[in-house]
């Protein structure tokens, strides 16, 4: 149980008068929540909270865009994208094969004519 020390008075009237003047002139003590706002790490905490809010907004926006795109584009375009992705992979494989063969030509293991015949270079 907390006691209110302000309600207790000194028996000596002069001493009590001095205590009451000092009590009136002093500022009230701050609460622990005020101290938390002034803590050294409070700015970092606010920055992390802001970052979390931005991340949540970003996730919500991605979900909204995905739902909007799926409604407007339909299935036809997604199949086309899959086909484009597949052809891109084939292009990369062809490029890698061409680079390997060019390296063999530089080392002298394969002739330039074989390289030209393989890739149809005139």
N, C-alpha and C positions, 0 to 999 in steps of 0.2 A: 504494500500500500504506500503510495507516494504522499509525502507530507508537503504542505504548502508553507515554506519557510517565511514567506512574506507576511503571513498572518501572525507569526510570533513576534513579540516586541521585547526590547530590553527593559529591564526594571528601571534602569537609570534613564531619566527623561532626556538629558543632554545627549547621551550616547544614541538613544532612539531617534532623536531629531537629526543627528548626523547621518545615521543609517538611511533614513527616509530620503534625505537630500541626495545622497549618493545613488540610491535606488532610482530616483526620478531622473537623474542626469545620465545614467548608463543606458545604452541601447539594449533592447531585448535580445536574448541569445537566439541565434539562427537555428532552425530545425535541421535535422540530418539530411532532409531532402535538398535544402539549399546548399549544404556543403557538397552534396553529390554533384550539383550543377557546376560548382566551382573547382571540382577536383581536376587534377592534372590530366587525367585520361578521359575527361568528359568530351572533349573535342573529337578524340579518336572514336569514342563510342557513337557519337552523332554521325560521324563519317561512315562508320560501318552500317548503321541503321539506314542511312541514305543509300548506300550501295545495295543493301538488301532490297529496299523499295524499288530501285532502278532495275534490279535483276527480276523481281516479280513482274514489273511492268513489261519487261522485255519478253518474258515467257508468255505472258498473257497476249502480247501483240503477235508473237509467232503462232500461237494457237488460233487467234482470230484470223490471221492471214492465211493459215493453212486451211481453215474451214471455208473462208471466202474463195480461195483458189480452187478447192475441190468442188464447190458449188458451181462456179462459173466455167471452169475448164472441162470438166467431165472426164471420162475415161480415155477418150481418143488421144489427147495430148500426152497423158502419162505413158501410154504405150509408145508414142513417138519418142519421148524422152528416153525410155528404156532402150529403144533402138539406137538412138544417138549415142548413148553411153556405151553400148556394145561396139559401135563402129569406132568410137574414140579409142577403146581398148585395142581394137584391131590395128588402128593406125599406130599406136604406141608400140605394139609388137612388131609391126613392119619396120618401124624406125629403128628399133633395137636390133633387129636382124640385119638391117642395112649397115648399121654402125659396126656390128661384129665383123661383117664381111669386109668393110672398108679397113678395119684394123688388120685383118689378115692380109689384105693387099699391101698395106704399108710394111708389114713384116716380111713380105715376099712369099708367103705360103700359098697365096692364090693369085692368079694372073689378073691383069686389068680386063682382059677379054671375058673371063669367066664372070667377073663382077658386072660388066656391062650386059652380059647375056642374062644374068639372074634378075636384074632390075630394069631391063629394057631401055638402057641409056643408049642414045644414038651416038 
